[in-house]
Amino acid sequence: MIHNQPPLILAETSISDARGTITVDDLPEVHPRCGVRLADATPIMERLWRIALADIERNIVGTADGRYFGAGSAYGVKVFTRDICYSGILGLNELFPDIMLDSIRFTRGLRNRLKFRVSRGYRVEGIDAPWVEEDITEPEYSDKYSTNSYTRRTDDVVWLWCTGELLKHWDTPELWNWFLDTGRIFVPEFYQPFFDPVDGLYRGQASFVDIHFSHHKATGYPRDWSIGDCVLVKSLSTNCLYVLGFKALAEAAARLNRASESRQWLERCDRLKESIRRHLRRADGTFSYFKDKNGALQDRRDALGSALAVLSGVVAGAEATAALKDYPVTDGGVPLFHPFFPENDWYHNNSSWPFVDTFFLKALEMTDGMDRSALNAALLARTCIGNRTFHEVTDFRTREVKGSGGQLWTAASFVDTCRRAGLVKHGG
C-alpha cells in the first residue's frame, strides 16, 4: 500500500508528512496476543498493524465487575461508551467480539444503575427526566463512578448501532433477545426525554464533542453558551446515530420473527430520516452541524455528522454526494468543523481526529467508489509519534499530533483501513 501526495507519503518502509519521517526502524517490535496478521503488506504496514493490535489490547480494563475497552493511555479506568462503540464498528467487533460484548454489557449495567444521577450543575432544564443532582463536582463524580454524568454522554445511543453489528458474529436468539429487551429499556427511559415532537429530532450533544464544563468552556460550541445550551442542540451526528440504532432494533426484531415490532422500528427510522433531511439540511444539499435550542441552524458543517448522514442512509446517491461536496480532505486529515469556530484554541476546534477521518473517507468511498485506504492509512500512520502508538488528535493548523497515545479508536481505525484494503488474512 503506497500513498504519494507530498507532503504525505506512505512508502514501503516509512511514513512522511510535513513534520518529519517515521521509518520501520523507528517503530517498536511488538507481539500482540491477537494472531491475525496482514497478507502481502509492506514492512511498515505490517509493523503498524501489530502496533494497532497491541494498543487495543493494552486498553482492556479488568475490574471486579467485569471487563471493558478503555479509551486510551491517558484515561485509565473510565468508561466511554462512544469510544468503545465506534471502535467496535471500526473493526473490534470482528477481531475481539467477546471483549466487545463484555464491554457493551458493562456500559449498559453502569448507565442503567446511574440513570439521570449527575454532578452539581449538570441538570438540564428543558429535558423532562428524573434528574438526581449530587452535590459533587464532575471530576469527583468521575472518580466515584468511573464515568461521566449522563449530561456529558447524551450520544449514548451509539451502542445500539454497534451491538446490532456485533451480534451478527454469533447470531443466536438469546443475544438478540437481550439486545432487543435492553433497547426497549433505554429508548423510552433514556432517549425519549430528548425527543422533540415538533420537528421530530432528538436533542443531545454532537456525538463525541464535549459540552462545556462547569469550570471552563469546551471548544466545540459557542463560548457564551451554558452547559444546557450544548445539550439542547439537535445535532446531525447524534440524530444519525438514532437512525442507525432504530435500524439495528428493527433487524433484531425481524431475526426474532417479530415482524410487527420490526416494522414499528423501521417506521421510526424512516420518520427520523425525513426530519433530518427537512430540518438539518441546507439549500445546497449539505448538512448543518446542529440546530440550536432556538431553532437556528449552525453556520458550519461537521465531518462526523456529514459522514454518518451517508453511512446511515439518511441520504444516498446524488444527495449523498451533495452532502459531502467541497468538504476539505488534506494532508493533516479532515477538519472536524468546516469552517472552524473563530477562537484560536484547539481540541475539537482547529483539529482533525483520525477516527473521524476514517468515517468520512468511508462515506466518500460510498459516494464515488474510489478507494482511499492508502490515504487513510497514511493519515493514521503519521500519528505514531512520541511513544510510537496511535494518537488521539491533530492540531489542524500546525499538523502537530497531540492528545492521548494508545488511543483505542485510532488503532481501531487502522484495523478498519486494512480490512477495506483487503490486507487482512482470511479469517481476520
VOGU-3710 file (C-alpha; in Angstrom, 3 decimals, decimal comma):
1> mihnqpplil> 0,000/0,000/0,000  1,602/3,230/-1,203  0,370/6,827/-0,950  2,364/9,565/-2,670  0,824/13,018/-2,406  3,538/15,223/-0,855  3,972/16,148/1,874  2,072/12,991/2,894  3,960/9,933/1,662  3,380/6,348/2,754
11> aetsisdarg> 6,213/4,281/1,304  7,167/0,646/1,828  9,280/1,311/4,907  8,379/4,842/6,027  5,679/7,466/6,519  6,475/11,140/5,909  4,432/14,275/6,427  5,026/18,000/6,797  6,606/17,472/10,220  9,031/14,631/9,529
21> titvddlpev> 9,532/10,955/8,746  8,952/7,735/10,694  10,688/4,592/9,455  10,096/0,958/10,312  13,249/1,022/12,418  11,767/3,859/14,500  8,764/1,725/15,425  8,761/-0,824/18,256  8,743/-4,554/17,587  5,619/-5,649/19,476
31> hprcgvrlad> 3,940/-9,046/19,742  0,194/-8,734/20,383  -1,746/-11,746/21,613  -4,194/-11,496/18,722  -2,726/-13,669/15,982  -4,471/-12,070/12,993  -1,916/-10,734/10,525  -1,807/-8,993/7,151  -1,142/-10,627/3,814  1,083/-9,057/1,128
41> atpimerlwr> 1,658/-5,956/3,265  4,626/-3,604/3,104  7,042/-3,739/6,070  5,692/-0,548/7,622  2,064/-1,626/7,279  2,840/-4,963/8,911  4,612/-3,238/11,800  1,806/-0,684/12,254  -0,791/-3,464/12,236  0,893/-5,150/15,179
51> ialadierni> 1,206/-1,807/17,000  -2,526/-1,213/16,475  -3,383/-4,617/17,935  -1,069/-4,009/20,888  -2,652/-0,603/21,521  -6,076/-2,223/21,512  -5,028/-4,991/23,882  -3,447/-2,515/26,299  -6,853/-0,855/26,573  -8,561/-3,934/28,015
61> vgtadgryfg> -9,623/-2,892/31,526  -10,400/-5,600/34,064  -12,447/-4,850/37,187  -14,244/-6,876/39,856  -17,481/-6,192/37,960  -16,250/-7,188/34,509  -14,006/-6,089/31,663  -14,287/-3,425/29,000  -12,218/-1,497/26,497  -10,721/1,748/27,774
71> agsaygvkvf> -10,306/4,792/25,572  -6,560/5,406/25,614  -3,441/5,614/27,743  -4,442/8,922/29,343  -7,852/7,811/30,596  -7,320/4,839/32,889  -10,266/3,028/34,468  -13,071/5,104/32,956  -15,979/4,070/30,771  -16,507/5,854/27,440
81> trdicysgil> -19,390/4,178/25,626  -18,819/6,079/22,387  -15,102/5,176/22,203  -15,962/1,516/22,695  -18,775/1,501/20,162  -17,127/3,488/17,384  -14,106/1,202/17,809  -16,374/-1,818/17,552  -17,789/-0,581/14,262  -14,254/0,092/13,015
91> glnelfpdim> -13,109/-3,499/13,498  -13,111/-4,625/17,113  -16,486/-6,333/16,658  -14,698/-8,708/14,287  -11,330/-9,137/15,980  -12,380/-9,012/19,645  -16,090/-9,942/19,722  -16,105/-11,443/23,218  -14,465/-8,406/24,802  -16,731/-6,100/22,814
101> ldsirftrgl> -19,818/-7,904/24,132  -18,474/-7,715/27,689  -17,747/-4,019/27,160  -21,224/-3,172/25,914  -22,883/-5,149/28,680  -20,674/-3,357/31,191  -21,698/0,055/29,860  -25,388/-0,866/29,920  -25,226/-2,044/33,508  -23,338/1,029/34,675
111> rnrlkfrvsr> -25,547/3,513/32,832  -28,742/1,819/33,945  -27,618/1,960/37,580  -26,684/5,640/37,433  -29,641/6,718/35,269  -30,003/10,527/35,443  -27,813/10,931/38,520  -25,483/13,833/37,716  -22,962/16,114/39,382  -23,572/19,689/40,502
121> gyrvegidap> -24,610/21,964/37,647  -25,370/19,198/35,148  -29,147/19,044/35,487  -30,584/20,300/32,183  -33,698/22,418/32,332  -35,979/21,633/29,412  -35,332/17,881/29,474  -38,136/16,174/31,364  -36,147/13,413/33,009  -35,833/12,110/36,599
131> wveeditepe> -32,670/14,080/37,383  -30,840/13,457/40,656  -28,178/16,110/41,219  -25,383/15,184/43,632  -23,513/17,958/45,396  -20,134/16,955/43,976  -18,027/18,237/41,088  -17,858/16,416/37,779  -14,263/15,222/38,408  -15,440/13,863/41,771
141> ysdkystnsy> -18,360/12,180/40,035  -15,991/10,610/37,512  -13,729/9,310/40,266  -16,701/7,922/42,175  -18,475/6,191/39,293  -15,693/5,690/36,701  -17,710/7,542/34,063  -19,208/10,978/33,469  -22,669/12,311/34,199  -25,237/11,407/31,563
151> trrtddvvwl> -25,342/15,095/30,646  -21,890/14,615/29,133  -22,901/11,386/27,398  -26,092/12,237/25,503  -24,829/10,367/22,417  -25,168/7,146/24,421  -27,476/5,762/21,713  -24,367/4,783/19,693  -24,379/1,430/21,495  -27,437/0,294/19,518
161> wctgellkhw> -25,644/0,538/16,161  -22,527/-1,174/17,441  -24,393/-4,003/19,159  -26,576/-4,689/16,152  -23,434/-5,220/14,085  -21,636/-7,184/16,819  -24,358/-9,763/17,368  -24,146/-10,898/13,748  -20,930/-12,619/14,884  -22,965/-15,159/16,866
171> dtpelwnwfl> -26,496/-14,746/15,514  -28,130/-16,501/18,472  -31,726/-15,817/19,623  -30,571/-15,417/23,233  -28,306/-12,481/22,413  -30,779/-10,850/20,016  -33,425/-11,096/22,750  -31,077/-9,463/25,244  -30,347/-6,667/22,791  -33,993/-6,039/21,971
181> dtgrifvpef> -35,046/-6,160/25,629  -32,270/-3,752/26,622  -33,160/-1,427/23,757  -36,757/-1,400/24,963  -35,462/-0,088/28,305  -33,100/2,564/27,004  -35,198/4,071/24,220  -38,164/5,134/26,409  -36,269/5,784/29,651  -33,050/7,425/28,454
191> yqpffdpvdg> -33,685/8,703/24,935  -37,357/9,661/24,669  -36,947/12,625/27,089  -34,686/14,193/24,435  -37,199/13,832/21,591  -38,958/16,936/20,295  -42,239/16,038/18,533  -42,388/19,496/16,949  -39,642/18,758/14,409  -39,145/15,039/15,042
201> lyrgqasfvd> -35,491/15,399/16,106  -33,576/14,380/19,219  -31,785/16,853/21,423  -28,327/15,995/22,703  -24,704/16,957/22,145  -22,975/16,410/18,838  -21,528/12,933/19,114  -18,203/12,820/20,986  -17,884/16,651/21,007  -17,510/17,595/24,672
211> ihfshhkatg> -20,038/20,053/26,044  -18,898/22,933/28,261  -17,602/22,180/31,722  -18,791/23,885/34,881  -15,345/25,462/35,372  -14,290/26,163/31,749  -15,543/26,215/28,198  -15,024/23,380/25,746  -14,149/24,187/22,136  -16,962/22,628/20,116
221> yprdwsigdc> -19,818/25,066/20,834  -20,263/28,855/21,028  -18,273/30,117/24,015  -21,095/32,162/25,521  -23,327/29,108/25,856  -24,246/27,301/29,061  -23,950/23,567/29,704  -27,644/23,221/28,991  -27,385/25,105/25,711  -24,898/22,493/24,456
231> vlvkslstnc> -27,228/19,619/25,344  -30,367/21,212/23,905  -28,985/21,263/20,372  -30,315/18,875/17,731  -27,115/17,659/16,167  -26,690/15,904/12,849  -24,306/13,240/14,154  -26,363/12,127/17,141  -29,626/12,088/15,193  -27,947/9,883/12,586
241> lyvlgfkala> -26,921/7,543/15,397  -30,594/7,236/16,324  -31,359/6,259/12,723  -28,697/3,551/12,859  -29,907/2,432/16,284  -33,548/2,080/15,262  -32,458/0,181/12,169  -30,495/-2,235/14,382  -33,501/-2,801/16,656  -35,682/-3,440/13,599
251> eaaarlnras> -33,256/-6,114/12,441  -33,200/-7,702/15,895  -36,994/-7,901/15,948  -37,033/-9,361/12,432  -34,494/-12,035/13,365  -36,757/-12,975/16,282  -39,785/-13,222/13,955  -41,456/-10,163/15,462  -42,498/-8,628/12,178  -44,885/-6,055/13,620
261> esrqwlercd> -42,299/-4,684/16,035  -39,663/-4,644/13,294  -41,961/-2,510/11,133  -42,515/-0,096/14,011  -38,773/0,442/14,470  -38,325/0,920/10,731  -41,145/3,458/10,662  -39,412/5,430/13,433  -36,197/5,191/11,464  -37,835/6,498/8,279
271> rlkesirrhl> -39,604/9,357/10,072  -36,340/10,448/11,658  -34,509/10,332/8,322  -37,126/12,644/6,875  -36,883/15,013/9,851  -33,100/15,191/9,464  -33,395/15,957/5,763  -36,092/18,544/6,354  -34,674/20,365/9,360  -30,870/19,950/9,246
281> rradgtfsyf> -30,157/20,113/5,515  -29,214/23,376/3,859  -30,300/24,651/0,457  -27,104/23,432/-1,243  -27,616/19,847/-0,063  -25,021/19,952/2,718  -25,990/19,497/6,360  -25,575/21,827/9,304  -23,560/20,778/12,348  -26,657/21,274/14,514
291> kdkngalqdr> -29,785/23,295/15,145  -29,647/25,263/18,390  -32,315/25,444/21,091  -33,892/28,437/19,353  -34,182/26,621/16,039  -31,305/28,350/14,239  -29,005/26,243/12,073  -25,339/26,476/12,948  -23,465/28,069/10,055  -20,869/25,297/9,811
301> rdalgsalav> -20,663/21,660/8,884  -19,041/18,803/10,778  -17,134/15,850/9,392  -18,595/13,129/11,622  -22,206/14,185/11,176  -21,780/14,527/7,424  -20,214/11,073/7,229  -22,944/9,495/9,344  -25,648/11,066/7,183  -24,252/8,983/4,316
311> lsgvvagaea> -23,358/5,841/6,278  -26,797/5,730/7,929  -28,674/6,109/4,656  -30,233/9,429/5,584  -29,097/10,427/2,090  -27,989/8,281/-0,819  -26,948/8,656/-4,431  -26,717/12,236/-5,663  -27,950/13,552/-2,311  -25,086/11,787/-0,524
321> taalkdypvt> -22,588/13,262/-2,972  -24,045/16,721/-2,336  -23,844/16,218/1,452  -20,048/15,739/1,289  -19,338/18,174/-1,537  -16,401/20,549/-1,054  -15,577/19,313/2,448  -11,766/19,563/2,750  -9,580/16,441/2,805  -5,942/17,385/3,455
331> dggvplfhpf> -2,523/16,053/4,449  -3,494/16,908/8,029  -6,741/14,969/7,897  -10,345/16,130/7,635  -11,168/19,261/9,648  -13,650/18,349/12,350  -15,659/21,521/11,647  -15,887/23,488/8,427  -15,334/26,310/8,990  -13,807/26,217/12,448
341> fpendwyhnn> -15,020/28,455/15,243  -13,155/31,797/15,218  -11,368/31,264/18,542  -7,658/30,481/18,451  -7,881/27,316/20,545  -7,800/23,606/19,830  -9,068/20,167/20,762  -12,346/19,838/18,923  -11,934/23,255/17,331  -8,986/23,672/14,931
351> sswpfvdtff> -8,437/19,918/14,852  -8,809/16,729/12,891  -9,478/13,395/14,578  -8,121/10,259/12,887  -11,164/8,142/13,698  -13,438/10,811/12,212  -11,159/10,997/9,159  -11,785/7,277/8,738  -15,570/7,525/8,883  -15,503/10,463/6,491
361> lkalemtdgm> -13,285/8,675/3,964  -15,527/5,588/4,194  -18,517/7,783/3,408  -16,700/9,359/0,457  -15,943/5,884/-0,868  -19,656/5,090/-0,731  -20,476/8,140/-2,844  -17,954/7,676/-5,655  -16,487/4,170/-5,343  -12,903/5,442/-5,115
371> drsalnaall> -10,546/3,545/-2,791  -8,993/5,897/-0,227  -7,487/3,259/2,048  -3,886/4,300/1,260  -4,628/7,923/2,182  -6,455/6,711/5,291  -3,507/4,518/6,305  -1,064/7,387/5,808  -3,126/9,765/7,967  -3,270/7,161/10,728
381> artcignrtf> 0,381/6,145/10,476  1,556/9,743/10,922  0,040/9,749/14,425  2,537/7,135/15,689  4,871/9,676/17,228  6,356/10,025/20,712  5,874/6,632/22,322  5,127/5,214/18,839  1,484/4,398/19,456  -1,628/5,616/17,661
391> hevtdfrtre> -2,571/9,057/18,960  -5,780/10,943/19,517  -5,933/14,198/17,592  -4,111/16,522/15,177  -3,849/20,288/15,530  -5,091/21,160/12,067  -3,254/24,490/11,981  0,237/23,085/12,587  -0,286/19,379/11,712  1,109/18,547/15,163
401> vkgsggqlwt> -0,114/15,240/16,599  -1,441/15,680/20,137  -3,537/14,047/22,824  -3,549/10,587/24,315  -1,373/7,787/22,999  -2,581/4,232/22,552  -5,937/5,667/21,511  -8,487/2,904/21,056  -10,485/4,320/18,168  -7,390/5,477/16,275
411> aasfvdtcrr> -5,927/1,965/16,471  -9,324/0,514/15,522  -9,387/2,854/12,526  -6,159/1,288/11,299  -7,813/-2,122/11,584  -10,755/-0,869/9,529  -8,464/0,632/6,891  -6,501/-2,581/6,454  -9,713/-4,569/6,139  -11,080/-2,174/3,489
421> aglvkhgg> -7,814/-2,566/1,596  -8,143/-6,361/1,622  -4,896/-6,849/3,530  -6,220/-8,920/6,440  -5,616/-12,634/6,097  -8,687/-14,833/5,661  -10,439/-15,367/8,972  -9,365/-11,954/10,350
//
